[in-house]
Amino acid sequence: MIRKGFLLASLGLTLLSCDKNDDESYIDIDLSERMYAGGETTIFSATSIAFRTPAPNLSAADLQMHLMGDTQFEAVFVTAPALVNSGLGSIFNNSSCISCHPNDGRPNFPANLNSRSGLLMRASIFGQDEHGGPNPIPGFGVQIQNQAVFGFLPEARYQAAFIEKTETLADGTVIVLQKPVISLVDPYTNLPGGLMLSPRIATPVFGLGLLEAITEQDILANQDINDANGDGISGKANYVWDPYLRQTVLGRFGWKANTGTLLVQCTAAYVEDMGITNYVFPNETGHNQSNGQDGRDDDPEIPQAIVDQVVLYCKTLAVPGARNINSKSVKEGARLFESLECSKCHIPKQVTGPSSISALAYQTIYPYSDMLLHDMGDDLADDRPDFLATGREWKTRPLWGIGLTGLVNGHTTFLHDGRAKNLTEAILWHGGEAQKAKEKFKQLSAAKRNALLDFLNSL
């Protein structure tokens, strides 16, 4: 349900610019201190449930609420009226949180674009809304719902074409990349011209409460909007409108850091992804969609208690610890990660501040993200601004847990639209501020490339 997320992967591997020579001596890195990626919330599990385990340091009360939220996260909603889980639709993308976030991880790119999946389309037209956010499409809003309950029409269906791009590595290896270009067909009413569409794959759920607890001051300390240090990297914070607090706040979640809190992230997903009204978003639709109103006087359709359980659940999932840290290849990969300057955006270490959930407070964590926006070049651009994020900018995705994706979710597809079939492809799609690092990666020997991948897969 959390929409979110990625720059590398659905979890974004932004290999940012590198001015160093690959052959220079590497900095010695002590990976042992990074084993506990989530601080005291860390678990050591290389199993299919590695993303969906409660943090081990929760209080008894928080654990009880977490388990209730777990049940609600898996609840499948149905059309009203119903005795249980009522309120689906009238238009929607999926019918449960877990369907978009399988095993609390990332979904694969769907074989059928119009099946219920973890892919959705963000949409807007030129201009901004009254709070500086994306300008909704009249009659459609800012998200295209491609499902509908009986008696209603989906807003539109999705259709994809693919553009190929070839990258050649220094050793002669040729890699063919594919970019999905998703368009809308069969709209329920006429679409205006000048649409800005951006496909989004749902992101993993674990560790989110820790990211929310990093202080704003610490995040802003890594900003370098005008590249004052001349390293080619210009991290920028997004500031977004919070509809619950009724004020502008620091953006932390979503692919463009376009949401400030997990409360808004979860409640927006309820109403936009599943058509379920709640205490933050009490209206079926705010964009005059004639096909969106169910005609029932039952809003909000989900109690505040359930919303709050799900929000706490999303905050308090354990973070999987790093693995194989004593491997020679992993150690070499960690040094390459530094020498290529990947860590300038994928900053390994963060520290949380105070939190209403004691388990999350004052933790030293290793998410590998600066939580900032970066220009990722033409190939990754969606040309759709989102508050302060331009159409070329994306938030640095955390890398923790990325090496478990294949085990937990049965695939290794990454990036915001699921175009990368593996980590190598994810790196090769990077441009903009990451262009120099990508070119350095392409020049590495096969052994060094594999060492870097071993390191990423150890996270």
Salt bridges, closest charged atoms under 4 A:
ASP19 OD1 - LYS436 NZ 3.69
ASP23 OD1 - LYS448 NZ 3.78
ASP70 OD1 - ARG52 NH2 3.96
GLU74 OE2 - ARG52 NH2 2.05
GLU130 OE2 - HIS131 NE2 3.94
GLU167 OE2 - LYS165 NZ 3.33
GLU167 OE2 - LYS438 NZ 2.96
GLU167 OE1 - LYS442 NZ 2.66
ASP171 OD2 - ARG449 NH2 3.06
ASP186 OD2 - ARG157 NH2 2.55
GLU212 OE1 - LYS315 NZ 3.35
ASP231 OD2 - LYS344 NZ 2.95
ASP273 OD1 - ARG3 NH1 3.29
GLU338 OE2 - ARG34 NH2 3.70
GLU341 OE1 - LYS344 NZ 3.51
ASP370 OD2 - HIS374 NE2 2.71
ASP375 OD2 - ARG392 NE 3.08
ASP378 OD1 - ARG392 NH1 2.22
ASP379 OD2 - LYS165 NZ 2.34
ASP382 OD2 - ARG200 NH2 3.45
ASP382 OD1 - LYS256 NZ 3.29
ASP386 OD2 - ARG384 NH1 3.61
GLU393 OE1 - LYS236 NZ 2.85
ASP417 OD2 - HIS416 NE2 3.57
ASP417 OD2 - ARG419 NH2 2.85
GLU433 OE1 - HIS374 ND1 2.82
GLU439 OE1 - LYS442 NZ 3.71
